[in-house]
Amino acid sequence: MSLFEAAPAPTPAGTPLAERMRPQSLEDFVGQEQILGPGKPLRLQIENDQLFSIILWGPPGSGKTTLARIVARMTRSEFVPFSAVLSGIKEIKAVMADAEKLRQYGRRTLLFVDEIHRFNKAQQDAFLPYVERGDVILIGATTENPSFEVIAALLSRARVYVLRALTVEELVALLERGARELRVTLSEDLMRQIAIFSGGDARVAYNTLEAAAAAGDPEIGAKAVEDAIQRKVLLYDKAGEEHFNLISALHKSVRSSDADAALYWLTRMLEAGEDRLYVARRLVRMAVEDIGLADPRALEQAAAAVEAVHFLGQPEGDLALAQLAVYLAAAPKSDAVFRAAGRVKEDVEKTMAEPVPMQLRNPVTPLMKHIGYGKGYQHAHQFEDAVPDMECLPESLQGRQYYLPTDRGAEKAIAERLRDVEERKRNRR
């Protein structure tokens, strides 16, 4: 089939919205700026008509088929779609024979193999001589890691480009186009909900919008969207009041040691599409602000949860956030370090910035030592209990106590240790 010799045929009635909205040029293509942005290698190859075989690796609905069709149109190639599910070696050889003939007439064939990872080794081997000779330009599309699913000989003759799932913002842009095509309207909040539900898949987003519009109402409401996605729509403005209300509820539930409420508010936020790393950052803040040294492991658990979210992604990473929320809610609470930091900041802002006491300065040159740097310094490890009685605060602040530990959790032991240290210093003085 040819994509460029004749004007596109009218779209048949009943064609799915996702197919009708398929972009026809790179200018209309949304997403994948990392490989198609100005000056990027793939875009330059397409624009300069210097394309060679490529493998497009990305999740469903990220634009692999659409990109292949655009490439064929822009490079004036015969586009031959080929399904790994429906075709075998016999069909491969027939297509390759036609491609070889076309090449003799100066025509180039772009062979698009969808789900190339479904071909076995023998089927993939059948492409090699034709790709090697340049009879065809192969574009393979796969949702699986080509390092494991595409034979090495074929990989060595192709360049792999990684496509990512579309962002919510990119999907909203596509949904706006789809709404115009369907001649319907819906709020940006509802479009965001459809985008979140779609999980980065443009096809799912279009199908959901089309299902919501099937009721015939020119203005799509929340009920139509709920029916289309088969779950309750949680309207949620990530930059508005509801965003701050929910994170406040989560924080206060953790602070109040209510694990069930913490899980509830956390789940509300996640289901509404909140940025996972934003939630993780707030949970880390709770670990240091509301738990602190009452359970020093809280910060370790929070840091581990952040790493798990990065490593696992969604939805698996959500369980790490749930586990952390429960841990923080159950942990003993102390804001003693938080309050201590506030007292120190107040003194820093309100008192004169006194010079560092001489005993705390490092005499790195003979001159500095001569004028008193380091004089009176007591090295802790020269004492049997490693507790010197040296003053470390500026003179005007000596005797100030900023950190007032509680008797909760591990902080109780810290308080006892600090009392013991202070007693030893007094005795030594």
FENTA-V45063 format. One record per residue. N is the residue number from 1. NEAR is the number of other C-alpha atoms within 8 Angstrom. D_CENTER is the distance of its C-alpha to the mean C-alpha in Angstrom with 1 decimal. Layout:
N	NEAR	D_CENTER
N	NEAR	D_CENTER
This chain:
1	5	39.3
2	8	38.9
3	13	36.3
4	7	38.3
5	5	42.0
6	6	42.3
7	5	40.8
8	5	38.1
9	4	39.8
10	4	39.4
11	6	36.6
12	5	38.4
13	4	38.6
14	4	36.1
15	8	33.4
16	7	30.0
17	10	28.1
18	10	25.2
19	7	28.0
20	8	29.7
21	8	26.7
22	7	25.9
23	9	25.8
24	9	28.8
25	8	27.7
26	7	24.9
27	4	25.4
28	7	24.5
29	9	21.5
30	6	18.2
31	6	15.0
32	10	14.7
33	6	15.8
34	6	14.9
35	12	17.9
36	11	19.9
37	9	19.9
38	6	23.4
39	7	24.6
40	10	22.1
41	8	24.0
42	8	23.7
43	12	24.6
44	10	27.5
45	10	28.7
46	12	28.7
47	9	30.4
48	6	32.9
49	8	33.6
50	7	33.1
51	8	30.9
52	8	31.0
53	11	29.6
54	11	25.8
55	14	23.4
56	13	20.4
57	15	17.8
58	14	15.0
59	11	14.3
60	8	17.0
61	11	17.4
62	13	15.5
63	9	18.9
64	12	20.6
65	9	24.0
66	10	24.0
67	9	23.3
68	10	26.1
69	11	28.5
70	12	27.8
71	9	28.5
72	13	31.7
73	10	32.9
74	11	32.2
75	10	33.8
76	9	36.7
77	13	36.3
78	12	37.5
79	13	34.5
80	9	35.1
81	8	32.5
82	9	32.8
83	10	31.4
84	13	31.0
85	7	31.7
86	5	35.0
87	10	36.4
88	8	38.2
89	8	40.0
90	7	42.9
91	8	40.7
92	12	39.0
93	9	42.4
94	8	43.6
95	8	40.8
96	11	41.1
97	8	44.8
98	8	44.3
99	12	41.8
100	11	44.3
101	8	47.0
102	11	44.8
103	11	44.2
104	7	47.9
105	6	48.1
106	6	45.4
107	9	42.7
108	13	39.3
109	14	37.4
110	13	33.6
111	12	32.9
112	14	29.7
113	13	29.1
114	12	26.6
115	13	25.2
116	12	26.9
117	12	25.7
118	8	28.3
119	11	31.1
120	7	33.0
121	7	34.1
122	7	37.4
123	11	36.0
124	12	33.5
125	9	36.5
126	10	38.4
127	9	36.2
128	10	36.8
129	7	40.2
130	11	39.4
131	13	36.1
132	8	38.1
133	7	40.9
134	7	38.7
135	13	40.1
136	14	36.6
137	13	33.3
138	13	30.9
139	13	27.4
140	12	25.9
141	15	22.9
142	15	21.1
143	10	18.2
144	9	19.2
145	8	18.9
146	11	21.9
147	8	22.9
148	7	24.1
149	9	25.1
150	11	26.8
151	11	30.0
152	7	30.1
153	7	32.9
154	11	31.0
155	12	27.8
156	7	30.1
157	9	31.3
158	10	28.0
159	10	25.0
160	9	21.6
161	9	18.9
162	8	15.4
163	13	14.0
164	8	10.5
165	12	10.1
166	12	11.1
167	7	9.5
168	10	11.5
169	7	13.5
170	10	14.4
171	13	15.5
172	12	17.5
173	8	19.2
174	10	20.2
175	12	21.4
176	9	23.6
177	9	25.2
178	12	25.7
179	12	27.3
180	9	29.7
181	7	30.6
182	8	31.4
183	7	33.1
184	12	31.4
185	9	29.7
186	10	27.0
187	7	25.3
188	7	22.0
189	9	20.9
190	12	21.9
191	12	20.1
192	11	16.9
193	13	17.7
194	13	18.4
195	13	15.2
196	11	13.2
197	8	15.7
198	10	15.4
199	7	12.0
200	13	11.4
201	13	15.1
202	14	17.5
203	8	20.5
204	9	19.6
205	14	19.2
206	12	22.6
207	11	24.3
208	12	23.3
209	14	24.6
210	10	27.7
211	9	28.3
212	12	28.1
213	13	30.5
214	7	32.9
215	7	34.7
216	5	36.2
217	8	35.5
218	8	34.6
219	7	32.5
220	12	29.8
221	9	29.4
222	8	27.2
223	6	29.6
224	11	29.3
225	15	25.5
226	11	25.8
227	9	28.3
228	10	26.2
229	9	23.1
230	6	25.5
231	6	23.9
232	5	24.3
233	9	22.5
234	8	21.1
235	8	21.5
236	8	19.2
237	9	18.9
238	7	15.9
239	5	18.1
240	7	21.3
241	7	23.6
242	9	22.2
243	12	18.9
244	8	21.1
245	8	23.4
246	11	21.0
247	11	19.4
248	8	23.1
249	10	24.1
250	13	21.6
251	12	22.6
252	8	26.3
253	13	26.2
254	16	24.8
255	11	27.4
256	7	30.1
257	10	29.3
258	11	28.8
259	12	26.3
260	7	26.8
261	9	26.1
262	16	23.0
263	12	21.7
264	8	22.8
265	12	21.1
266	12	17.9
267	9	18.0
268	10	19.0
269	12	16.0
270	11	13.5
271	8	15.7
272	12	15.8
273	8	12.1
274	10	11.4
275	7	8.1
276	9	7.8
277	8	7.6
278	8	10.6
279	10	12.4
280	12	12.0
281	9	13.5
282	9	16.2
283	12	17.1
284	11	17.5
285	8	19.8
286	13	21.8
287	13	22.3
288	11	24.0
289	11	25.6
290	11	27.0
291	17	27.5
292	17	27.9
293	9	30.6
294	15	31.8
295	13	29.3
296	10	27.9
297	6	25.8
298	14	23.7
299	11	21.8
300	8	21.5
301	9	20.1
302	13	17.5
303	9	16.4
304	8	16.3
305	12	14.2
306	11	11.5
307	8	11.8
308	11	11.9
309	16	8.6
310	8	7.1
311	7	9.7
312	9	10.0
313	10	6.9
314	7	8.8
315	7	11.6
316	9	12.8
317	13	10.8
318	12	12.4
319	8	15.6
320	11	14.9
321	12	14.5
322	11	17.6
323	8	19.5
324	12	18.8
325	14	20.0
326	13	23.1
327	9	23.7
328	13	23.6
329	14	25.8
330	10	28.3
331	11	28.5
332	9	31.5
333	12	30.9
334	15	31.9
335	10	31.1
336	11	33.8
337	13	31.7
338	11	30.0
339	10	33.5
340	11	34.9
341	10	32.3
342	8	33.5
343	9	37.1
344	9	36.6
345	8	34.9
346	8	37.8
347	8	40.3
348	9	38.6
349	6	38.7
350	6	42.3
351	6	44.1
352	5	45.3
353	5	43.2
354	5	45.8
355	5	46.0
356	7	44.7
357	10	47.6
358	10	49.5
359	10	49.1
360	10	45.3
361	9	45.5
362	6	45.3
363	9	48.6
364	6	47.2
365	6	50.4
366	7	54.1
367	6	54.5
368	10	51.7
369	12	53.3
370	7	56.7
371	6	55.7
372	8	54.3
373	13	50.6
374	12	49.9
375	8	53.3
376	7	53.3
377	8	50.0
378	9	50.0
379	7	47.8
380	8	46.5
381	7	47.0
382	7	50.7
383	9	51.2
384	6	51.7
385	5	49.2
386	8	46.9
387	10	47.5
388	10	49.3
389	9	50.8
390	7	49.6
391	5	48.3
392	7	44.8
393	7	44.4
394	10	46.2
395	6	49.8
396	4	49.3
397	7	46.5
398	9	48.1
399	4	48.1
400	5	45.1
401	5	42.9
402	9	39.3
403	9	37.7
404	9	39.3
405	11	37.9
406	10	38.2
407	8	39.8
408	10	36.8
409	10	35.0
410	10	34.8
411	14	35.7
412	12	39.2
413	9	39.8
414	9	38.4
415	12	40.9
416	8	43.7
417	8	42.9
418	8	42.8
419	8	46.2
420	8	47.6
421	9	46.5
422	8	48.1
423	8	51.3
424	9	51.6
425	11	51.2
426	8	53.9
427	6	56.3
428	7	55.8
429	5	56.6
